[in-house]
Amino acid sequence: MVRNLLALKRESFDPQKLKIEDLIFRDSMGRRNSIHDLQNYVAGLGKDGLVLKSDGSLDEDRSFVRLDYFDLLEKQTVRNNVQANVSTQPIDFIATRIPRETIAGALSDDLKPDDDVVWLYSGPDRQALVIPRGETGGHQLNLRYLPIANLTQSGDGQIRFDRVDWKPGFPLKMLEDPRLEIRDADRAQWLSEWHTDLEWLHALHKTQYSNGLIGLHEQFTLFTAPGTDPNAADITADERLLNAFHRRQRRLVESDLMVFANNHWNFDVRGFNPGGNHGSLFRISTHSTLMFAGGERTGVPRGLAVTEPYDSLSVVPTILALTGNLESDNRPVESLAKRGFKKFPGRVITEVTGNNFGNASH
């Protein structure tokens, strides 16, 4: 693919005669760039062209112009914004996944993750790490939001950053949000501790970014679906190769980073334009209402307003519980289990179903 791209000549370039599949493989974005790559991305030759060192080797620092994608994107501004309440910066923050083995050496023992970490970037001095713990071992997932600044990765892969105190303006803007619900606890102290995903949901679901913290972890974690683990002990050699192949396919379509829009901004193929909120984690984009309606035999309470926050993972197990197809531990009944269904993620909305699963009429 690289050879085909390099073989293109300006004087003979005709996009009408090219097949894009010959230049960019379908369903493949190639090897993922590291943080160092993205912070030192080669954008062209330097003003003096290729420069050699005294020993005859290429001087890469002087030969190429480089850019920092995180800094470049964060500084994007518009000059024709006529709406007073709309930010002149279309980009809210940038997020990317940092592999656990890459960042583990930069974290103290009390912060060691057992899965990959999400790095959030709103500027040099307003960054954060979303650190997971517990889920890989089958235990209760806990998440930690760590405010940091000046994260960099060297050419040999070493990551460094500064730990900083809480202040307004960090990605997701939790500290300053008036709808953060943590009772009488000190905000900065509570936000600096480990919490389960349910505890985060209770605290954040009414805030400007709703369940964005949990969603970022879900988005960037490379979950291993049942039957796709190449390290499983009870599979054949051919199954192990096939599972490794499927995992590689997943990695080949993973983007280097995700850019989130500021409020009232849209991103499209032409650039930035104001007037919406697509491409964000704001509550207006993520909050929805689930309504159940039916007759007497459904067992659904009349006129009930559920005040407990749930997420979309609750829809399927709740419907299965209402129809008598779910056991109390979120496992499907035997007839569904024989068809390949596994234990469902998500909480059943017990206010609707009651606690006696399997008793409702079909």
C-alpha positions in Angstrom: 0.0 0.0 0.0 2.8 2.4 0.9 4.7 1.6 -2.3 1.5 2.3 -4.4 1.1 5.7 -2.6 4.7 6.6 -3.1 4.5 5.7 -6.8 1.9 8.4 -7.5 3.3 11.3 -9.6 2.0 14.8 -9.7 2.2 15.1 -13.5 0.3 11.9 -14.1 -2.2 12.0 -11.2 -5.7 11.5 -12.3 -8.2 10.6 -9.5 -10.8 9.4 -12.1 -8.4 6.5 -13.1 -7.5 5.4 -9.6 -9.0 2.6 -7.5 -9.0 3.7 -3.9 -8.7 0.1 -2.8 -5.3 0.0 -4.5 -4.0 2.8 -2.3 -5.8 2.4 1.0 -6.9 -1.1 2.0 -10.5 -1.6 2.8 -11.3 -1.8 6.6 -7.8 -1.0 7.6 -6.3 2.2 9.0 -2.9 0.6 9.5 -0.7 0.6 12.6 -1.9 2.9 15.3 0.3 6.0 16.0 1.7 6.3 19.5 1.4 9.4 21.6 5.0 10.3 20.6 4.0 9.9 16.9 1.1 12.2 17.3 3.1 14.8 19.2 5.9 14.8 16.6 4.0 14.1 13.4 6.1 14.6 10.3 4.3 17.2 8.1 6.9 17.8 5.4 10.6 18.6 4.7 12.3 21.4 6.6 13.3 24.7 5.0 16.8 23.2 4.2 15.5 19.9 2.9 17.2 16.7 4.0 20.1 17.5 6.3 22.9 15.1 7.2 24.8 14.8 10.5 28.6 14.9 10.6 28.7 11.1 10.5 26.6 11.0 7.3 23.4 9.9 8.9 20.1 11.7 8.4 19.4 14.5 10.9 15.7 13.9 11.5 15.2 16.9 13.8 16.5 19.4 11.2 15.2 17.6 8.1 11.5 17.6 8.8 8.8 19.9 9.9 6.8 18.3 12.8 3.5 19.2 14.5 1.8 18.3 17.7 -1.7 17.1 16.7 -3.1 17.7 20.2 -1.9 21.2 20.4 -2.9 21.9 16.8 -6.5 20.7 17.3 -7.0 22.4 20.7 -6.0 25.8 19.3 -8.4 25.7 16.3 -10.6 28.9 16.4 -13.1 30.6 14.2 -13.2 34.4 13.5 -16.7 34.6 12.0 -18.7 33.5 15.0 -21.6 35.9 15.5 -23.3 34.0 18.3 -22.3 35.4 21.7 -23.0 32.2 23.7 -21.1 29.9 21.3 -17.4 29.3 21.9 -15.0 30.4 19.2 -13.3 27.0 19.7 -15.2 24.3 17.9 -13.2 21.5 19.6 -14.0 20.8 23.2 -11.4 18.1 24.0 -9.5 15.2 22.5 -9.4 11.7 23.7 -7.2 8.7 22.9 -6.4 5.3 24.4 -3.0 4.6 26.0 -2.1 0.9 26.4 -1.8 -0.2 29.9 1.8 -1.5 29.4 2.8 1.9 28.0 1.7 4.0 30.9 2.0 1.6 33.8 5.6 2.8 34.6 4.4 6.4 35.0 1.7 5.6 37.5 2.2 5.0 41.3 1.2 1.7 42.8 -2.1 3.1 44.0 -3.0 4.0 40.4 -1.9 0.9 38.6 -4.6 0.0 36.0 -5.5 -3.5 34.9 -6.8 -2.3 31.5 -6.0 0.5 29.0 -6.2 4.1 30.1 -8.0 7.0 28.4 -6.1 10.3 28.0 -8.3 13.5 27.8 -6.7 16.7 26.4 -8.1 20.2 26.8 -4.7 22.0 26.7 -1.2 21.6 28.1 -2.4 22.4 31.7 -5.9 20.8 31.5 -5.6 17.1 30.9 -6.8 14.0 32.7 -6.4 10.2 32.8 -9.4 7.9 33.1 -8.0 4.8 34.9 -9.9 1.5 35.1 -9.5 -1.2 37.7 -11.2 -4.5 38.5 -13.1 -5.3 35.3 -10.4 -7.5 33.7 -10.4 -9.9 36.7 -14.2 -10.2 36.6 -14.6 -8.0 39.7 -16.5 -4.8 40.1 -15.3 -2.1 37.7 -13.8 1.0 39.4 -12.8 4.2 37.6 -10.4 7.0 38.7 -10.3 10.5 37.1 -6.8 11.9 37.5 -6.1 15.5 36.7 -2.7 16.0 35.1 -0.7 18.4 32.9 2.0 18.2 30.2 1.8 14.6 29.3 4.5 13.6 26.7 5.9 10.4 25.3 9.6 10.2 24.4 10.9 8.4 21.3 11.7 5.3 23.4 8.1 5.1 24.7 8.5 6.6 28.1 5.5 8.6 29.3 5.8 11.6 31.7 3.3 14.0 33.1 2.7 16.3 36.1 0.0 15.6 38.6 -2.0 18.7 39.4 -4.7 19.9 41.7 -8.3 20.2 40.7 -9.5 23.4 39.1 -12.2 24.4 36.7 -11.7 23.6 33.0 -10.6 20.0 33.0 -12.2 17.8 30.4 -15.9 17.0 31.3 -15.9 20.0 33.7 -17.1 18.0 36.7 -15.7 20.2 39.5 -17.6 23.3 38.5 -20.9 21.7 37.4 -23.7 22.8 39.8 -25.6 19.6 39.1 -22.9 17.3 40.4 -24.5 15.1 43.1 -22.1 14.0 45.8 -24.1 14.9 48.9 -22.0 16.8 51.5 -18.6 15.5 50.5 -15.8 17.8 49.4 -16.0 17.9 45.6 -12.3 17.8 44.8 -11.7 15.0 47.3 -14.6 12.9 46.1 -13.6 13.3 42.4 -10.1 12.2 43.3 -11.1 8.8 44.6 -11.9 5.4 43.0 -15.6 4.9 42.3 -17.7 2.2 40.7 -19.4 3.0 37.4 -22.7 3.1 39.2 -21.4 5.6 41.7 -20.1 7.8 38.9 -23.5 7.5 37.2 -25.3 8.6 40.3 -23.0 11.6 40.7 -22.8 12.7 37.1 -26.0 11.8 35.2 -27.5 15.3 35.6 -24.3 17.2 34.8 -23.5 18.8 31.5 -21.7 15.8 30.2 -24.1 13.2 31.7 -22.4 9.7 31.7 -19.5 10.8 29.5 -16.9 9.5 31.9 -18.3 6.0 31.8 -18.9 6.2 28.1 -15.3 7.1 27.3 -14.1 4.0 29.1 -16.6 1.9 27.2 -15.6 3.5 23.9 -11.9 2.9 24.2 -11.6 -0.4 26.1 -10.9 -3.3 23.8 -13.3 -5.7 25.3 -12.9 -9.4 24.6 -16.2 -10.9 23.5 -17.0 -14.5 24.5 -15.5 -16.8 22.0 -12.9 -14.3 20.7 -10.1 -14.6 23.3 -6.9 -16.0 21.7 -5.5 -16.8 25.1 -8.4 -19.0 26.2 -7.2 -22.5 27.3 -10.1 -24.5 26.0 -9.8 -23.7 22.2 -8.0 -25.4 19.4 -4.9 -24.0 17.6 -7.1 -23.0 14.6 -9.6 -21.2 16.9 -6.7 -19.4 18.6 -5.4 -18.2 15.2 -8.9 -17.1 14.1 -9.5 -15.2 17.4 -6.2 -13.5 17.1 -7.1 -12.5 13.5 -10.4 -11.0 14.6 -8.7 -9.0 17.3 -6.2 -7.7 14.8 -9.1 -6.7 12.5 -10.6 -4.7 15.4 -7.3 -2.9 16.1 -6.8 -2.1 12.4 -9.9 0.0 12.3 -9.3 1.9 15.5 -8.7 5.6 15.1 -5.7 7.3 16.7 -7.8 9.8 18.5 -11.3 11.1 19.0 -12.2 14.8 18.7 -15.3 16.0 20.6 -17.2 19.1 19.6 -17.9 22.0 21.8 -21.5 22.8 22.5 -23.6 24.0 19.5 -20.9 22.9 17.0 -21.2 20.3 14.2 -18.3 18.6 12.5 -18.8 17.6 8.8 -16.7 17.0 5.7 -16.5 20.8 5.0 -15.2 21.8 8.4 -16.8 23.3 11.5 -20.2 24.9 11.5 -22.4 26.1 14.4 -25.9 25.1 15.1 -26.1 21.7 16.8 -24.3 19.4 19.2 -23.4 16.4 17.2 -20.1 14.8 18.1 -20.3 15.5 21.8 -21.1 13.8 25.2 -23.4 16.6 26.3 -26.5 15.6 28.2 -28.8 16.8 25.4 -27.1 14.3 23.1 -26.9 11.4 25.5 -30.1 11.6 27.7 -33.2 9.8 26.6 -36.4 8.6 28.1 -37.5 4.9 28.1 -41.2 4.4 28.2 -43.1 1.1 28.7 -46.8 0.9 27.8 -49.0 -2.2 27.7 -52.0 -4.0 29.1 -52.8 -5.5 32.5 -50.9 -8.7 31.7 -47.5 -7.0 31.3 -47.1 -6.4 35.0 -45.8 -2.9 34.2 -46.9 -0.5 37.0 -49.3 2.3 36.0 -48.1 5.9 36.1 -44.7 5.1 37.5 -41.8 7.5 37.0 -38.4 5.9 37.6 -36.0 8.4 39.2 -33.0 6.0 39.4 -30.6 6.7 36.4 -30.0 3.7 34.0 -28.3 3.4 30.7 -29.1 1.8 27.4 -27.7 -1.6 28.5 -30.7 -1.9 30.8 -33.2 -2.1 27.9 -32.7 -5.7 26.8 -32.5 -7.4 30.2 -35.5 -5.4 31.4 -37.6 -6.6 28.5 -36.5 -10.2 29.0 -37.3 -10.0 32.7 -40.8 -8.7 31.9 -41.4 -11.6 29.4 -40.0 -14.2 31.8 -36.9 -14.9 29.9 -34.3 -13.8 32.4 -33.0 -15.3 35.6 -32.4 -13.1 38.7 -28.6 -13.0 38.0 -29.1 -11.6 34.5 -28.6 -14.9 32.9 -31.0 -16.0 30.1 -33.4 -18.8 30.6 -32.4 -22.3 29.4 -34.1 -22.0 26.0 -32.1 -18.8 25.2 -28.9 -20.2 26.7 -29.1 -23.1 24.3 -29.3 -20.6 21.4 -26.0 -19.0 22.5 -27.1 -16.2 24.7 -24.8 -15.3 27.6 -25.2 -13.3 30.8 -26.4 -9.8 29.8 -24.6 -6.6 30.9 -26.7 -3.8 32.3 -29.0 -3.5 35.3 -32.6 -4.6 35.2 -35.0 -1.7 35.9 -36.4 -3.4 39.0 -38.9 -0.6 39.6 -40.7 -1.8 36.4 -40.2 -5.5 36.7 -40.2 -6.1 40.4 -37.7 -8.5 41.9 -39.5 -11.7 40.8 -38.1 -12.4 37.3 -39.9 -15.0 35.3 -43.3 -14.5 36.8 -44.7 -12.1 34.2 -47.0 -13.4 31.4 -45.4 -13.8 27.9 
